[in-house]
Amino acid sequence: FKLAVYCALLMFFILLTGYWAPAMASVYLITISVLMAVMIGYPIGFWLSSQPQLKDTANFILDTMQTLPTLVYLLPAVMLFRIGDVSAVIAVILYALAPAVRYAMVGMSQVSPALLEAAQISGCTRWQTLKWIRFPAALPTLLIGVNQTIMMAFSMLIIAALVGTKDLGQEVLIALNRSLVGEGLVAGFCVACLALISDGLLKAAASKAEVSTIRKMNS
């Protein structure tokens, strides 16, 4: 109930500011980008978790991806697809891909060896072990990974406005160009509200999944 009231108040603030339409455009952009980043990053992370010899190389590549300037992801997308939402989505996906891969690797590597041994003794196939043992046990970490992916996508939102997206990032950019400090702060607070809503919901889901996993393991 407290979480519902908290999220409702944040959404009401966005409504009062008059930035509801740009906020929904931001949600649309972030949702597509995060879904694509998770769909690409999690399978890669699952595979890398079963390849210990590639762990150091993968971590080096992921660290490099997270330290590159955001414009590095935006320029190639603009060169290939020109200015527009498609370029923005591709740039956000590339920028948010690293935490998705990293948390998938961590989640799968933290699964209890006792559970994997029990699945092997029971005659489970690799797919059955992934579906019924590895994925449920790693679900809390995977949800935190989705949360971090969303945060990375939001941090890229303002930079993506440079290619003409019609969302909150564009409102912040326009305010900066016109030296409208008040409007820029309000638009920035709206971005923060969206990030806080997703953060609260995903942390609550991760806590619930963790409790459920512990109960299943105890039983």
C-alpha positions in Angstrom: 0.0 0.0 0.0 2.8 2.4 0.9 4.5 1.7 -2.4 1.3 2.3 -4.3 0.7 5.6 -2.6 4.4 6.6 -3.2 4.1 5.8 -7.0 0.8 7.5 -7.3 2.1 10.7 -5.7 5.1 10.8 -8.1 2.8 10.2 -11.1 0.5 13.0 -9.8 3.5 15.4 -9.6 4.3 14.6 -13.3 0.7 15.3 -14.2 0.6 18.6 -12.4 3.8 19.8 -14.2 2.1 19.5 -17.6 4.9 17.1 -18.8 2.6 14.0 -18.9 2.8 13.5 -22.7 6.7 13.8 -22.8 6.9 11.5 -19.8 4.8 8.8 -21.5 7.1 9.2 -24.6 10.0 8.6 -22.3 8.4 5.5 -20.8 7.8 4.2 -24.3 11.4 4.8 -25.3 12.8 3.3 -22.1 10.5 0.3 -22.1 11.4 -0.7 -25.7 15.1 -0.1 -25.1 15.3 -2.0 -21.8 13.3 -5.0 -23.2 15.6 -5.2 -26.1 18.7 -4.9 -23.9 17.5 -7.6 -21.5 16.5 -9.9 -24.4 20.0 -9.5 -25.9 22.0 -9.2 -22.7 20.5 -12.0 -20.5 21.1 -14.9 -22.9 24.7 -13.6 -23.4 25.2 -13.5 -19.6 23.7 -16.9 -19.1 26.1 -18.4 -21.7 29.1 -16.5 -20.2 28.3 -17.8 -16.7 28.9 -21.4 -18.0 32.3 -20.3 -19.6 34.7 -19.6 -16.6 37.6 -19.2 -19.0 35.9 -16.2 -20.6 35.0 -14.4 -17.4 38.0 -12.1 -17.2 37.7 -11.1 -20.9 33.9 -10.5 -20.5 34.4 -8.3 -17.5 37.1 -6.3 -19.3 34.8 -5.7 -22.2 31.8 -4.8 -19.9 34.0 -2.4 -17.9 35.2 -0.7 -21.1 31.6 -0.4 -22.4 30.5 1.3 -19.1 33.4 3.8 -19.1 33.0 5.0 -22.7 31.3 8.4 -23.2 27.7 8.3 -24.1 28.2 10.1 -27.4 30.2 7.1 -28.6 27.0 5.0 -28.7 24.9 7.8 -30.2 27.1 8.8 -33.2 27.3 5.3 -35.0 23.5 5.0 -34.6 23.0 8.4 -36.2 25.4 7.5 -39.0 23.4 4.4 -39.8 19.8 5.5 -39.2 20.0 9.3 -39.2 18.2 11.5 -36.7 15.1 10.0 -35.1 13.7 7.7 -32.4 15.3 4.6 -34.0 18.8 6.0 -33.5 17.9 7.0 -29.9 16.6 3.5 -29.1 19.7 1.8 -30.5 22.0 4.1 -28.6 20.1 3.5 -25.3 20.1 -0.3 -26.0 23.9 -0.3 -26.5 24.5 1.8 -23.4 22.2 -0.3 -21.2 23.5 -3.7 -22.5 26.5 -3.9 -20.1 24.6 -4.1 -16.8 22.1 -6.6 -18.3 25.0 -9.0 -19.3 26.8 -8.5 -16.0 23.9 -9.2 -13.7 22.9 -12.2 -15.7 26.4 -13.6 -15.2 26.3 -12.8 -11.5 22.9 -14.2 -11.0 23.6 -17.5 -12.6 27.0 -17.9 -10.9 25.4 -17.4 -7.5 23.0 -20.4 -7.8 23.7 -22.9 -5.0 25.8 -25.9 -6.2 23.6 -28.2 -4.0 20.6 -27.3 -6.1 22.4 -28.0 -9.3 23.7 -31.3 -7.9 20.2 -32.3 -6.9 18.9 -31.4 -10.4 21.6 -33.5 -12.0 20.9 -36.5 -9.7 17.2 -36.2 -10.6 18.1 -36.5 -14.3 17.2 -33.0 -15.3 18.3 -31.8 -18.8 20.2 -28.5 -19.2 17.1 -26.8 -20.3 15.1 -28.1 -17.3 17.8 -27.1 -14.9 17.8 -23.6 -16.4 14.0 -23.3 -16.3 13.3 -24.8 -12.9 16.5 -24.3 -10.9 18.8 -21.7 -12.2 16.3 -19.1 -13.3 14.1 -19.1 -10.2 17.2 -19.0 -7.9 18.7 -16.1 -9.9 15.5 -14.2 -10.3 16.1 -11.6 -7.5 19.5 -10.7 -9.0 18.0 -10.6 -12.5 15.3 -8.2 -11.3 18.0 -5.9 -9.8 19.8 -6.2 -13.1 16.7 -5.0 -14.9 16.6 -2.1 -12.4 20.2 -1.1 -13.1 19.5 -1.4 -16.9 16.6 1.0 -16.5 18.8 3.4 -14.6 21.4 3.3 -17.3 18.7 3.9 -19.9 17.4 6.9 -18.0 21.0 8.4 -17.8 21.2 8.1 -21.6 17.8 9.8 -22.1 19.1 13.4 -22.1 21.9 12.6 -24.5 19.4 10.8 -26.8 17.4 14.0 -27.0 20.2 15.4 -29.3 18.8 13.3 -32.1 15.3 14.7 -31.9 13.3 12.5 -29.5 10.1 14.1 -28.2 10.4 13.1 -24.6 11.5 14.6 -21.3 15.1 14.6 -22.4 14.1 16.9 -25.2 12.3 19.2 -22.8 15.4 19.4 -20.6 17.6 20.1 -23.7 15.3 22.9 -24.9 15.3 24.4 -21.4 19.1 24.3 -21.3 19.4 25.9 -24.7 17.0 28.7 -23.8 18.5 29.2 -20.2 15.1 28.3 -18.7 16.4 27.1 -15.4 13.0 26.5 -13.8 11.6 24.5 -16.7 14.8 22.5 -16.9 14.6 21.6 -13.2 11.0 20.6 -13.4 11.6 18.4 -16.4 14.6 16.9 -14.7 12.5 16.2 -11.6 10.0 14.4 -13.8 12.7 12.1 -15.2 13.8 11.5 -11.5 10.1 10.6 -10.7 10.0 8.0 -13.4 13.3 6.5 -12.3 12.1 6.4 -8.7 8.9 4.7 -9.7 10.7 1.9 -11.6 13.3 1.6 -8.9 10.7 1.1 -6.1 8.6 -1.4 -8.1 11.6 -3.5 -9.2 13.2 -3.5 -5.7 9.9 -4.7 -4.2 9.6 -7.4 -6.8 13.2 -8.5 -6.2 12.5 -8.7 -2.4 9.4 -10.7 -3.0 11.2 -13.1 -5.4 14.0 -13.5 -2.8 11.6 -14.4 0.0 9.8 -16.9 -2.4 13.1 -18.5 -3.4 14.2 -18.9 0.3 10.9 -20.6 1.1 11.2 -23.0 -1.8 14.8 -23.9 -0.8 13.8 -24.5 2.8 10.9 -26.6 1.8 
